[in-house]
Amino acid sequence: MVYLIHFQDKLHHAQHYLGFVETNLAQRIQLHLSNRGAKLIAAVNNQGIRWQVVRVWHKGDRNLERKLKNYKKSRCFCPICCNNQQRTNQ
Ligand SMILES: [Zn+2]
């Protein structure tokens, strides 16, 4: 499945992490929490930035992960950021 993590504060210009895990998302989150999952998340942890998984594509595979990454607009998939955007547009 493909998952999207939203950081409470930006790290440099990044505020999202898009990842893929075969089956065990809970286990992957534990890895992220212990800085063994991804360099970006480890850096976020080291900055004391809180983060959360905001969206999961349960049927997502590596193709979907690549496709979503290629959009380079993770915030469009993020319910937190998209809601904020709508509010400022109104
Ligand atoms: Zn977001």
PDB file of the backbone (N, CA, C, O) and the ligand in Angstrom, with CONECT records:
HET     ZN  A 101       1
ATOM      1  N   MET A   1       0.840  -1.188   0.000  1.00  0.00           N
ATOM      2  CA  MET A   1       0.000   0.000   0.000  1.00  0.00           C
ATOM      3  C   MET A   1       0.880   1.244   0.000  1.00  0.00           C
ATOM      4  O   MET A   1       2.041   1.208   0.408  1.00  0.00           O
ATOM      5  N   VAL A   2       0.302   2.333  -0.463  1.00  0.00           N
ATOM      6  CA  VAL A   2       1.029   3.592  -0.528  1.00  0.00           C
ATOM      7  C   VAL A   2       0.481   4.500   0.571  1.00  0.00           C
ATOM      8  O   VAL A   2      -0.726   4.557   0.803  1.00  0.00           O
ATOM      9  N   TYR A   3       1.382   5.203   1.237  1.00  0.00           N
ATOM     10  CA  TYR A   3       0.935   6.064   2.344  1.00  0.00           C
ATOM     11  C   TYR A   3       1.563   7.442   2.227  1.00  0.00           C
ATOM     12  O   TYR A   3       2.649   7.610   1.672  1.00  0.00           O
ATOM     13  N   LEU A   4       0.855   8.416   2.762  1.00  0.00           N
ATOM     14  CA  LEU A   4       1.323   9.803   2.722  1.00  0.00           C
ATOM     15  C   LEU A   4       1.459  10.312   4.156  1.00  0.00           C
ATOM     16  O   LEU A   4       0.523  10.244   4.952  1.00  0.00           O
ATOM     17  N   ILE A   5       2.648  10.821   4.457  1.00  0.00           N
ATOM     18  CA  ILE A   5       2.904  11.385   5.789  1.00  0.00           C
ATOM     19  C   ILE A   5       2.967  12.904   5.667  1.00  0.00           C
ATOM     20  O   ILE A   5       3.619  13.437   4.769  1.00  0.00           O
ATOM     21  N   HIS A   6       2.297  13.581   6.563  1.00  0.00           N
ATOM     22  CA  HIS A   6       2.302  15.041   6.609  1.00  0.00           C
ATOM     23  C   HIS A   6       3.093  15.487   7.837  1.00  0.00           C
ATOM     24  O   HIS A   6       2.861  14.998   8.942  1.00  0.00           O
ATOM     25  N   PHE A   7       4.034  16.423   7.638  1.00  0.00           N
ATOM     26  CA  PHE A   7       4.807  16.960   8.765  1.00  0.00           C
ATOM     27  C   PHE A   7       4.110  18.206   9.290  1.00  0.00           C
ATOM     28  O   PHE A   7       3.611  19.026   8.519  1.00  0.00           O
ATOM     29  N   GLN A   8       4.084  18.338  10.608  1.00  0.00           N
ATOM     30  CA  GLN A   8       3.427  19.501  11.203  1.00  0.00           C
ATOM     31  C   GLN A   8       4.155  20.799  10.823  1.00  0.00           C
ATOM     32  O   GLN A   8       3.523  21.841  10.651  1.00  0.00           O
ATOM     33  N   ASP A   9       5.452  20.731  10.698  1.00  0.00           N
ATOM     34  CA  ASP A   9       6.230  21.883  10.231  1.00  0.00           C
ATOM     35  C   ASP A   9       7.066  21.453   9.044  1.00  0.00           C
ATOM     36  O   ASP A   9       7.428  20.283   8.914  1.00  0.00           O
ATOM     37  N   LYS A  10       7.374  22.418   8.171  1.00  0.00           N
ATOM     38  CA  LYS A  10       8.180  22.078   7.005  1.00  0.00           C
ATOM     39  C   LYS A  10       9.617  21.806   7.400  1.00  0.00           C
ATOM     40  O   LYS A  10      10.161  22.450   8.297  1.00  0.00           O
ATOM     41  N   LEU A  11      10.219  20.856   6.727  1.00  0.00           N
ATOM     42  CA  LEU A  11      11.652  20.639   6.850  1.00  0.00           C
ATOM     43  C   LEU A  11      12.249  21.084   5.522  1.00  0.00           C
ATOM     44  O   LEU A  11      12.007  20.472   4.482  1.00  0.00           O
ATOM     45  N   HIS A  12      13.035  22.161   5.570  1.00  0.00           N
ATOM     46  CA  HIS A  12      13.462  22.804   4.339  1.00  0.00           C
ATOM     47  C   HIS A  12      12.193  23.113   3.537  1.00  0.00           C
ATOM     48  O   HIS A  12      11.371  23.914   3.981  1.00  0.00           O
ATOM     49  N   HIS A  13      12.020  22.498   2.373  1.00  0.00           N
ATOM     50  CA  HIS A  13      10.784  22.787   1.649  1.00  0.00           C
ATOM     51  C   HIS A  13       9.826  21.608   1.653  1.00  0.00           C
ATOM     52  O   HIS A  13       8.764  21.648   1.032  1.00  0.00           O
ATOM     53  N   ALA A  14      10.213  20.578   2.349  1.00  0.00           N
ATOM     54  CA  ALA A  14       9.388  19.372   2.332  1.00  0.00           C
ATOM     55  C   ALA A  14       8.378  19.379   3.464  1.00  0.00           C
ATOM     56  O   ALA A  14       8.697  19.756   4.592  1.00  0.00           O
ATOM     57  N   GLN A  15       7.195  18.973   3.168  1.00  0.00           N
ATOM     58  CA  GLN A  15       6.204  18.813   4.225  1.00  0.00           C
ATOM     59  C   GLN A  15       5.504  17.464   4.140  1.00  0.00           C
ATOM     60  O   GLN A  15       4.612  17.162   4.934  1.00  0.00           O
ATOM     61  N   HIS A  16       5.920  16.656   3.166  1.00  0.00           N
ATOM     62  CA  HIS A  16       5.267  15.371   2.979  1.00  0.00           C
ATOM     63  C   HIS A  16       6.281  14.293   2.652  1.00  0.00           C
ATOM     64  O   HIS A  16       7.361  14.552   2.121  1.00  0.00           O
ATOM     65  N   TYR A  17       5.891  13.076   2.988  1.00  0.00           N
ATOM     66  CA  TYR A  17       6.668  11.931   2.574  1.00  0.00           C
ATOM     67  C   TYR A  17       5.708  10.889   2.035  1.00  0.00           C
ATOM     68  O   TYR A  17       4.727  10.523   2.683  1.00  0.00           O
ATOM     69  N   LEU A  18       6.009  10.425   0.846  1.00  0.00           N
ATOM     70  CA  LEU A  18       5.172   9.421   0.214  1.00  0.00           C
ATOM     71  C   LEU A  18       5.952   8.112   0.209  1.00  0.00           C
ATOM     72  O   LEU A  18       7.085   8.064  -0.268  1.00  0.00           O
ATOM     73  N   GLY A  19       5.356   7.070   0.730  1.00  0.00           N
ATOM     74  CA  GLY A  19       6.084   5.814   0.824  1.00  0.00           C
ATOM     75  C   GLY A  19       5.241   4.631   0.394  1.00  0.00           C
ATOM     76  O   GLY A  19       4.027   4.724   0.212  1.00  0.00           O
ATOM     77  N   PHE A  20       5.937   3.513   0.240  1.00  0.00           N
ATOM     78  CA  PHE A  20       5.268   2.274  -0.146  1.00  0.00           C
ATOM     79  C   PHE A  20       5.661   1.190   0.830  1.00  0.00           C
ATOM     80  O   PHE A  20       6.824   1.084   1.218  1.00  0.00           O
ATOM     81  N   VAL A  21       4.695   0.390   1.226  1.00  0.00           N
ATOM     82  CA  VAL A  21       4.997  -0.766   2.065  1.00  0.00           C
ATOM     83  C   VAL A  21       4.147  -1.934   1.572  1.00  0.00           C
ATOM     84  O   VAL A  21       2.983  -1.773   1.207  1.00  0.00           O
ATOM     85  N   GLU A  22       4.767  -3.112   1.574  1.00  0.00           N
ATOM     86  CA  GLU A  22       4.090  -4.289   1.022  1.00  0.00           C
ATOM     87  C   GLU A  22       2.800  -4.603   1.776  1.00  0.00           C
ATOM     88  O   GLU A  22       1.724  -4.662   1.181  1.00  0.00           O
ATOM     89  N   THR A  23       2.914  -4.805   3.091  1.00  0.00           N
ATOM     90  CA  THR A  23       1.723  -5.173   3.858  1.00  0.00           C
ATOM     91  C   THR A  23       1.617  -4.458   5.204  1.00  0.00           C
ATOM     92  O   THR A  23       0.538  -4.010   5.590  1.00  0.00           O
ATOM     93  N   ASN A  24       2.746  -4.352   5.919  1.00  0.00           N
ATOM     94  CA  ASN A  24       2.659  -3.969   7.325  1.00  0.00           C
ATOM     95  C   ASN A  24       2.979  -2.494   7.534  1.00  0.00           C
ATOM     96  O   ASN A  24       4.129  -2.122   7.765  1.00  0.00           O
ATOM     97  N   LEU A  25       1.952  -1.664   7.451  1.00  0.00           N
ATOM     98  CA  LEU A  25       2.150  -0.224   7.611  1.00  0.00           C
ATOM     99  C   LEU A  25       2.509   0.129   9.054  1.00  0.00           C
ATOM    100  O   LEU A  25       3.333   1.012   9.291  1.00  0.00           O
ATOM    101  N   ALA A  26       1.894  -0.556  10.012  1.00  0.00           N
ATOM    102  CA  ALA A  26       2.175  -0.260  11.424  1.00  0.00           C
ATOM    103  C   ALA A  26       3.652  -0.487  11.737  1.00  0.00           C
ATOM    104  O   ALA A  26       4.284   0.291  12.451  1.00  0.00           O
ATOM    105  N   GLN A  27       4.180  -1.576  11.181  1.00  0.00           N
ATOM    106  CA  GLN A  27       5.585  -1.885  11.396  1.00  0.00           C
ATOM    107  C   GLN A  27       6.475  -0.813  10.751  1.00  0.00           C
ATOM    108  O   GLN A  27       7.494  -0.414  11.316  1.00  0.00           O
ATOM    109  N   ARG A  28       6.072  -0.355   9.555  1.00  0.00           N
ATOM    110  CA  ARG A  28       6.847   0.675   8.867  1.00  0.00           C
ATOM    111  C   ARG A  28       6.847   1.976   9.663  1.00  0.00           C
ATOM    112  O   ARG A  28       7.855   2.680   9.729  1.00  0.00           O
ATOM    113  N   ILE A  29       5.711   2.277  10.261  1.00  0.00           N
ATOM    114  CA  ILE A  29       5.628   3.495  11.071  1.00  0.00           C
ATOM    115  C   ILE A  29       6.559   3.397  12.269  1.00  0.00           C
ATOM    116  O   ILE A  29       7.205   4.372  12.653  1.00  0.00           O
ATOM    117  N   GLN A  30       6.619   2.201  12.856  1.00  0.00           N
ATOM    118  CA  GLN A  30       7.560   2.001  13.965  1.00  0.00           C
ATOM    119  C   GLN A  30       8.997   2.246  13.503  1.00  0.00           C
ATOM    120  O   GLN A  30       9.800   2.829  14.231  1.00  0.00           O
ATOM    121  N   LEU A  31       9.310   1.798  12.296  1.00  0.00           N
ATOM    122  CA  LEU A  31      10.651   2.025  11.747  1.00  0.00           C
ATOM    123  C   LEU A  31      10.908   3.519  11.594  1.00  0.00           C
ATOM    124  O   LEU A  31      11.980   4.015  11.939  1.00  0.00           O
ATOM    125  N   HIS A  32       9.898   4.235  11.068  1.00  0.00           N
ATOM    126  CA  HIS A  32      10.048   5.678  10.902  1.00  0.00           C
ATOM    127  C   HIS A  32      10.279   6.346  12.256  1.00  0.00           C
ATOM    128  O   HIS A  32      11.111   7.244  12.387  1.00  0.00           O
ATOM    129  N   LEU A  33       9.528   5.890  13.258  1.00  0.00           N
ATOM    130  CA  LEU A  33       9.631   6.500  14.584  1.00  0.00           C
ATOM    131  C   LEU A  33      11.012   6.267  15.196  1.00  0.00           C
ATOM    132  O   LEU A  33      11.488   7.067  16.002  1.00  0.00           O
ATOM    133  N   SER A  34      11.644   5.164  14.805  1.00  0.00           N
ATOM    134  CA  SER A  34      12.962   4.877  15.369  1.00  0.00           C
ATOM    135  C   SER A  34      14.075   5.248  14.390  1.00  0.00           C
ATOM    136  O   SER A  34      15.202   4.765  14.504  1.00  0.00           O
ATOM    137  N   ASN A  35      13.742   6.122  13.415  1.00  0.00           N
ATOM    138  CA  ASN A  35      14.730   6.667  12.473  1.00  0.00           C
ATOM    139  C   ASN A  35      15.358   5.624  11.560  1.00  0.00           C
ATOM    140  O   ASN A  35      16.447   5.845  11.030  1.00  0.00           O
ATOM    141  N   ARG A  36      14.691   4.496  11.369  1.00  0.00           N
ATOM    142  CA  ARG A  36      15.263   3.472  10.504  1.00  0.00           C
ATOM    143  C   ARG A  36      14.453   3.292   9.214  1.00  0.00           C
ATOM    144  O   ARG A  36      14.729   2.388   8.425  1.00  0.00           O
ATOM    145  N   GLY A  37      13.458   4.150   9.007  1.00  0.00           N
ATOM    146  CA  GLY A  37      12.589   3.980   7.855  1.00  0.00           C
ATOM    147  C   GLY A  37      13.056   4.741   6.638  1.00  0.00           C
ATOM    148  O   GLY A  37      13.231   4.160   5.567  1.00  0.00           O
ATOM    149  N   ALA A  38      13.258   6.038   6.790  1.00  0.00           N
ATOM    150  CA  ALA A  38      13.642   6.874   5.661  1.00  0.00           C
ATOM    151  C   ALA A  38      14.450   8.048   6.185  1.00  0.00           C
ATOM    152  O   ALA A  38      14.200   8.550   7.281  1.00  0.00           O
ATOM    153  N   LYS A  39      15.421   8.480   5.389  1.00  0.00           N
ATOM    154  CA  LYS A  39      16.296   9.571   5.825  1.00  0.00           C
ATOM    155  C   LYS A  39      15.507  10.849   6.106  1.00  0.00           C
ATOM    156  O   LYS A  39      15.780  11.564   7.071  1.00  0.00           O
ATOM    157  N   LEU A  40      14.532  11.122   5.253  1.00  0.00           N
ATOM    158  CA  LEU A  40      13.757  12.355   5.417  1.00  0.00           C
ATOM    159  C   LEU A  40      13.015  12.345   6.751  1.00  0.00           C
ATOM    160  O   LEU A  40      13.018  13.337   7.480  1.00  0.00           O
ATOM    161  N   ILE A  41      12.384  11.223   7.061  1.00  0.00           N
ATOM    162  CA  ILE A  41      11.632  11.132   8.316  1.00  0.00           C
ATOM    163  C   ILE A  41      12.588  11.196   9.511  1.00  0.00           C
ATOM    164  O   ILE A  41      12.265  11.797  10.536  1.00  0.00           O
ATOM    165  N   ALA A  42      13.750  10.581   9.377  1.00  0.00           N
ATOM    166  CA  ALA A  42      14.735  10.641  10.462  1.00  0.00           C
ATOM    167  C   ALA A  42      15.135  12.091  10.709  1.00  0.00           C
ATOM    168  O   ALA A  42      15.269  12.517  11.856  1.00  0.00           O
ATOM    169  N   ALA A  43      15.327  12.852   9.622  1.00  0.00           N
ATOM    170  CA  ALA A  43      15.688  14.261   9.759  1.00  0.00           C
ATOM    171  C   ALA A  43      14.562  15.036  10.432  1.00  0.00           C
ATOM    172  O   ALA A  43      14.809  15.895  11.279  1.00  0.00           O
ATOM    173  N   VAL A  44      13.337  14.730  10.055  1.00  0.00           N
ATOM    174  CA  VAL A  44      12.168  15.380  10.653  1.00  0.00           C
ATOM    175  C   VAL A  44      12.120  15.065  12.155  1.00  0.00           C
ATOM    176  O   VAL A  44      11.893  15.951  12.979  1.00  0.00           O
ATOM    177  N   ASN A  45      12.337  13.799  12.493  1.00  0.00           N
ATOM    178  CA  ASN A  45      12.357  13.404  13.908  1.00  0.00           C
ATOM    179  C   ASN A  45      13.435  14.171  14.667  1.00  0.00           C
ATOM    180  O   ASN A  45      13.222  14.634  15.788  1.00  0.00           O
ATOM    181  N   ASN A  46      14.594  14.294  14.029  1.00  0.00           N
ATOM    182  CA  ASN A  46      15.708  14.959  14.700  1.00  0.00           C
ATOM    183  C   ASN A  46      15.434  16.439  14.933  1.00  0.00           C
ATOM    184  O   ASN A  46      15.994  17.044  15.847  1.00  0.00           O
ATOM    185  N   GLN A  47      14.572  17.017  14.104  1.00  0.00           N
ATOM    186  CA  GLN A  47      14.198  18.419  14.283  1.00  0.00           C
ATOM    187  C   GLN A  47      13.066  18.571  15.298  1.00  0.00           C
ATOM    188  O   GLN A  47      12.658  19.688  15.615  1.00  0.00           O
ATOM    189  N   GLY A  48      12.569  17.463  15.797  1.00  0.00           N
ATOM    190  CA  GLY A  48      11.470  17.518  16.754  1.00  0.00           C
ATOM    191  C   GLY A  48      10.139  17.858  16.109  1.00  0.00           C
ATOM    192  O   GLY A  48       9.212  18.301  16.787  1.00  0.00           O
ATOM    193  N   ILE A  49      10.037  17.650  14.794  1.00  0.00           N
ATOM    194  CA  ILE A  49       8.791  17.929  14.084  1.00  0.00           C
ATOM    195  C   ILE A  49       7.871  16.718  14.202  1.00  0.00           C
ATOM    196  O   ILE A  49       8.285  15.581  13.974  1.00  0.00           O
ATOM    197  N   ARG A  50       6.633  16.980  14.557  1.00  0.00           N
ATOM    198  CA  ARG A  50       5.665  15.891  14.643  1.00  0.00           C
ATOM    199  C   ARG A  50       5.096  15.607  13.252  1.00  0.00           C
ATOM    200  O   ARG A  50       5.032  16.500  12.407  1.00  0.00           O
ATOM    201  N   TRP A  51       4.691  14.378  13.025  1.00  0.00           N
ATOM    202  CA  TRP A  51       4.141  14.006  11.728  1.00  0.00           C
ATOM    203  C   TRP A  51       3.068  12.944  11.919  1.00  0.00           C
ATOM    204  O   TRP A  51       2.977  12.305  12.967  1.00  0.00           O
ATOM    205  N   GLN A  52       2.271  12.777  10.892  1.00  0.00           N
ATOM    206  CA  GLN A  52       1.227  11.756  10.954  1.00  0.00           C
ATOM    207  C   GLN A  52       0.931  11.225   9.557  1.00  0.00           C
ATOM    208  O   GLN A  52       1.126  11.911   8.553  1.00  0.00           O
ATOM    209  N   VAL A  53       0.458   9.989   9.523  1.00  0.00           N
ATOM    210  CA  VAL A  53       0.006   9.418   8.264  1.00  0.00           C
ATOM    211  C   VAL A  53      -1.380   9.985   7.989  1.00  0.00           C
ATOM    212  O   VAL A  53      -2.308   9.777   8.771  1.00  0.00           O
ATOM    213  N   VAL A  54      -1.519  10.700   6.879  1.00  0.00           N
ATOM    214  CA  VAL A  54      -2.794  11.358   6.614  1.00  0.00           C
ATOM    215  C   VAL A  54      -3.616  10.647   5.549  1.00  0.00           C
ATOM    216  O   VAL A  54      -4.819  10.876   5.424  1.00  0.00           O
ATOM    217  N   ARG A  55      -2.961   9.784   4.783  1.00  0.00           N
ATOM    218  CA  ARG A  55      -3.707   9.117   3.728  1.00  0.00           C
ATOM    219  C   ARG A  55      -3.048   7.791   3.360  1.00  0.00           C
ATOM    220  O   ARG A  55      -1.822   7.685   3.317  1.00  0.00           O
ATOM    221  N   VAL A  56      -3.870   6.793   3.097  1.00  0.00           N
ATOM    222  CA  VAL A  56      -3.358   5.475   2.718  1.00  0.00           C
ATOM    223  C   VAL A  56      -4.111   5.002   1.487  1.00  0.00           C
ATOM    224  O   VAL A  56      -5.341   5.020   1.448  1.00  0.00           O
ATOM    225  N   TRP A  57      -3.360   4.581   0.492  1.00  0.00           N
ATOM    226  CA  TRP A  57      -3.969   3.944  -0.679  1.00  0.00           C
ATOM    227  C   TRP A  57      -3.762   2.432  -0.489  1.00  0.00           C
ATOM    228  O   TRP A  57      -2.692   1.894  -0.772  1.00  0.00           O
ATOM    229  N   HIS A  58      -4.813   1.769  -0.005  1.00  0.00           N
ATOM    230  CA  HIS A  58      -4.655   0.368   0.388  1.00  0.00           C
ATOM    231  C   HIS A  58      -4.287  -0.520  -0.795  1.00  0.00           C
ATOM    232  O   HIS A  58      -3.572  -1.510  -0.635  1.00  0.00           O
ATOM    233  N   LYS A  59      -4.768  -0.174  -1.958  1.00  0.00           N
ATOM    234  CA  LYS A  59      -4.466  -1.006  -3.131  1.00  0.00           C
ATOM    235  C   LYS A  59      -3.309  -0.443  -3.938  1.00  0.00           C
ATOM    236  O   LYS A  59      -3.018  -0.923  -5.034  1.00  0.00           O
ATOM    237  N   GLY A  60      -2.652   0.568  -3.400  1.00  0.00           N
ATOM    238  CA  GLY A  60      -1.551   1.205  -4.125  1.00  0.00           C
ATOM    239  C   GLY A  60      -0.337   0.298  -4.215  1.00  0.00           C
ATOM    240  O   GLY A  60       0.011  -0.377  -3.246  1.00  0.00           O
ATOM    241  N   ASP A  61       0.301   0.280  -5.363  1.00  0.00           N
ATOM    242  CA  ASP A  61       1.522  -0.491  -5.550  1.00  0.00           C
ATOM    243  C   ASP A  61       2.663   0.485  -5.878  1.00  0.00           C
ATOM    244  O   ASP A  61       2.494   1.702  -5.807  1.00  0.00           O
ATOM    245  N   ARG A  62       3.820  -0.073  -6.237  1.00  0.00           N
ATOM    246  CA  ARG A  62       4.971   0.777  -6.526  1.00  0.00           C
ATOM    247  C   ARG A  62       4.729   1.684  -7.732  1.00  0.00           C
ATOM    248  O   ARG A  62       5.280   2.782  -7.811  1.00  0.00           O
ATOM    249  N   ASN A  63       3.907   1.222  -8.663  1.00  0.00           N
ATOM    250  CA  ASN A  63       3.581   2.064  -9.813  1.00  0.00           C
ATOM    251  C   ASN A  63       2.829   3.305  -9.373  1.00  0.00           C
ATOM    252  O   ASN A  63       3.096   4.411  -9.842  1.00  0.00           O
ATOM    253  N   LEU A  64       1.880   3.107  -8.461  1.00  0.00           N
ATOM    254  CA  LEU A  64       1.119   4.252  -7.963  1.00  0.00           C
ATOM    255  C   LEU A  64       2.049   5.191  -7.188  1.00  0.00           C
ATOM    256  O   LEU A  64       1.960   6.411  -7.322  1.00  0.00           O
ATOM    257  N   GLU A  65       2.940   4.613  -6.377  1.00  0.00           N
ATOM    258  CA  GLU A  65       3.884   5.432  -5.614  1.00  0.00           C
ATOM    259  C   GLU A  65       4.686   6.316  -6.574  1.00  0.00           C
ATOM    260  O   GLU A  65       4.837   7.516  -6.345  1.00  0.00           O
ATOM    261  N   ARG A  66       5.195   5.713  -7.647  1.00  0.00           N
ATOM    262  CA  ARG A  66       6.007   6.463  -8.608  1.00  0.00           C
ATOM    263  C   ARG A  66       5.154   7.541  -9.273  1.00  0.00           C
ATOM    264  O   ARG A  66       5.593   8.676  -9.464  1.00  0.00           O
ATOM    265  N   LYS A  67       3.931   7.159  -9.619  1.00  0.00           N
ATOM    266  CA  LYS A  67       3.033   8.096 -10.289  1.00  0.00           C
ATOM    267  C   LYS A  67       2.751   9.320  -9.401  1.00  0.00           C
ATOM    268  O   LYS A  67       2.815  10.465  -9.848  1.00  0.00           O
ATOM    269  N   LEU A  68       2.442   9.040  -8.148  1.00  0.00           N
ATOM    270  CA  LEU A  68       2.139  10.131  -7.226  1.00  0.00           C
ATOM    271  C   LEU A  68       3.371  10.998  -6.987  1.00  0.00           C
ATOM    272  O   LEU A  68       3.265  12.221  -6.889  1.00  0.00           O
ATOM    273  N   LYS A  69       4.539  10.363  -6.893  1.00  0.00           N
ATOM    274  CA  LYS A  69       5.770  11.130  -6.675  1.00  0.00           C
ATOM    275  C   LYS A  69       6.065  12.020  -7.869  1.00  0.00           C
ATOM    276  O   LYS A  69       6.570  13.133  -7.721  1.00  0.00           O
ATOM    277  N   ASN A  70       5.746  11.519  -9.053  1.00  0.00           N
ATOM    278  CA  ASN A  70       6.023  12.292 -10.263  1.00  0.00           C
ATOM    279  C   ASN A  70       5.153  13.541 -10.373  1.00  0.00           C
ATOM    280  O   ASN A  70       5.524  14.506 -11.042  1.00  0.00           O
ATOM    281  N   TYR A  71       4.010  13.520  -9.724  1.00  0.00           N
ATOM    282  CA  TYR A  71       3.173  14.726  -9.737  1.00  0.00           C
ATOM    283  C   TYR A  71       3.882  15.879  -9.032  1.00  0.00           C
ATOM    284  O   TYR A  71       3.679  17.046  -9.367  1.00  0.00           O
ATOM    285  N   LYS A  72       4.717  15.534  -8.051  1.00  0.00           N
ATOM    286  CA  LYS A  72       5.436  16.523  -7.243  1.00  0.00           C
ATOM    287  C   LYS A  72       4.492  17.520  -6.585  1.00  0.00           C
ATOM    288  O   LYS A  72       4.867  18.663  -6.324  1.00  0.00           O
ATOM    289  N   LYS A  73       3.299  17.095  -6.328  1.00  0.00           N
ATOM    290  CA  LYS A  73       2.339  17.957  -5.647  1.00  0.00           C
ATOM    291  C   LYS A  73       1.656  17.163  -4.545  1.00  0.00           C
ATOM    292  O   LYS A  73       0.434  17.013  -4.529  1.00  0.00           O
ATOM    293  N   SER A  74       2.468  16.659  -3.629  1.00  0.00           N
ATOM    294  CA  SER A  74       1.915  15.803  -2.581  1.00  0.00           C
ATOM    295  C   SER A  74       0.817  16.501  -1.797  1.00  0.00           C
ATOM    296  O   SER A  74      -0.111  15.860  -1.304  1.00  0.00           O
ATOM    297  N   ARG A  75       0.930  17.843  -1.682  1.00  0.00           N
ATOM    298  CA  ARG A  75      -0.073  18.534  -0.869  1.00  0.00           C
ATOM    299  C   ARG A  75      -1.471  18.419  -1.461  1.00  0.00           C
ATOM    300  O   ARG A  75      -2.461  18.554  -0.742  1.00  0.00           O
ATOM    301  N   CYS A  76      -1.559  18.176  -2.745  1.00  0.00           N
ATOM    302  CA  CYS A  76      -2.875  18.000  -3.362  1.00  0.00           C
ATOM    303  C   CYS A  76      -3.545  16.715  -2.877  1.00  0.00           C
ATOM    304  O   CYS A  76      -4.770  16.593  -2.909  1.00  0.00           O
ATOM    305  N   PHE A  77      -2.733  15.765  -2.431  1.00  0.00           N
ATOM    306  CA  PHE A  77      -3.294  14.508  -1.939  1.00  0.00           C
ATOM    307  C   PHE A  77      -3.503  14.542  -0.437  1.00  0.00           C
ATOM    308  O   PHE A  77      -4.091  13.628   0.141  1.00  0.00           O
ATOM    309  N   CYS A  78      -3.017  15.606   0.190  1.00  0.00           N
ATOM    310  CA  CYS A  78      -3.030  15.669   1.645  1.00  0.00           C
ATOM    311  C   CYS A  78      -4.304  16.353   2.138  1.00  0.00           C
ATOM    312  O   CYS A  78      -4.542  17.514   1.803  1.00  0.00           O
ATOM    313  N   PRO A  79      -5.121  15.665   2.918  1.00  0.00           N
ATOM    314  CA  PRO A  79      -6.381  16.263   3.383  1.00  0.00           C
ATOM    315  C   PRO A  79      -6.147  17.507   4.235  1.00  0.00           C
ATOM    316  O   PRO A  79      -6.971  18.421   4.230  1.00  0.00           O
ATOM    317  N   ILE A  80      -5.039  17.551   4.964  1.00  0.00           N
ATOM    318  CA  ILE A  80      -4.768  18.722   5.810  1.00  0.00           C
ATOM    319  C   ILE A  80      -4.446  19.933   4.947  1.00  0.00           C
ATOM    320  O   ILE A  80      -5.027  21.002   5.133  1.00  0.00           O
ATOM    321  N   CYS A  81      -3.530  19.773   4.010  1.00  0.00           N
ATOM    322  CA  CYS A  81      -3.090  20.910   3.194  1.00  0.00           C
ATOM    323  C   CYS A  81      -4.170  21.338   2.206  1.00  0.00           C
ATOM    324  O   CYS A  81      -4.338  22.530   1.949  1.00  0.00           O
ATOM    325  N   CYS A  82      -4.889  20.392   1.661  1.00  0.00           N
ATOM    326  CA  CYS A  82      -5.911  20.755   0.686  1.00  0.00           C
ATOM    327  C   CYS A  82      -7.047  21.521   1.345  1.00  0.00           C
ATOM    328  O   CYS A  82      -7.591  22.449   0.749  1.00  0.00           O
ATOM    329  N   ASN A  83      -7.413  21.147   2.568  1.00  0.00           N
ATOM    330  CA  ASN A  83      -8.443  21.892   3.283  1.00  0.00           C
ATOM    331  C   ASN A  83      -8.002  23.322   3.538  1.00  0.00           C
ATOM    332  O   ASN A  83      -8.784  24.259   3.382  1.00  0.00           O
ATOM    333  N   ASN A  84      -6.739  23.486   3.933  1.00  0.00           N
ATOM    334  CA  ASN A  84      -6.227  24.834   4.179  1.00  0.00           C
ATOM    335  C   ASN A  84      -6.289  25.666   2.923  1.00  0.00           C
ATOM    336  O   ASN A  84      -6.643  26.844   2.959  1.00  0.00           O
ATOM    337  N   GLN A  85      -5.937  25.038   1.796  1.00  0.00           N
ATOM    338  CA  GLN A  85      -5.922  25.754   0.536  1.00  0.00           C
ATOM    339  C   GLN A  85      -7.317  26.229   0.179  1.00  0.00           C
ATOM    340  O   GLN A  85      -7.510  27.363  -0.258  1.00  0.00           O
ATOM    341  N   GLN A  86      -8.294  25.340   0.372  1.00  0.00           N
ATOM    342  CA  GLN A  86      -9.667  25.715   0.046  1.00  0.00           C
ATOM    343  C   GLN A  86     -10.130  26.885   0.879  1.00  0.00           C
ATOM    344  O   GLN A  86     -10.827  27.779   0.399  1.00  0.00           O
ATOM    345  N   ARG A  87      -9.722  26.863   2.164  1.00  0.00           N
ATOM    346  CA  ARG A  87     -10.159  27.914   3.053  1.00  0.00           C
ATOM    347  C   ARG A  87      -9.588  29.280   2.613  1.00  0.00           C
ATOM    348  O   ARG A  87     -10.286  30.293   2.663  1.00  0.00           O
ATOM    349  N   THR A  88      -8.335  29.292   2.188  1.00  0.00           N
ATOM    350  CA  THR A  88      -7.743  30.582   1.802  1.00  0.00           C
ATOM    351  C   THR A  88      -8.309  31.051   0.462  1.00  0.00           C
ATOM    352  O   THR A  88      -8.306  32.247   0.170  1.00  0.00           O
ATOM    353  N   ASN A  89      -8.786  30.129  -0.336  1.00  0.00           N
ATOM    354  CA  ASN A  89      -9.334  30.535  -1.639  1.00  0.00           C
ATOM    355  C   ASN A  89     -10.716  31.164  -1.522  1.00  0.00           C
ATOM    356  O   ASN A  89     -11.159  31.887  -2.415  1.00  0.00           O
ATOM    357  N   GLN A  90     -11.382  30.884  -0.427  1.00  0.00           N
ATOM    358  CA  GLN A  90     -12.764  31.360  -0.324  1.00  0.00           C
ATOM    359  C   GLN A  90     -12.828  32.811   0.124  1.00  0.00           C
ATOM    360  O   GLN A  90     -13.918  33.367   0.261  1.00  0.00           O
TER     361      GLN A  90
HETATM  362 ZN    ZN A 101      -0.026  18.135   4.124  1.00  0.00          ZN2+
END
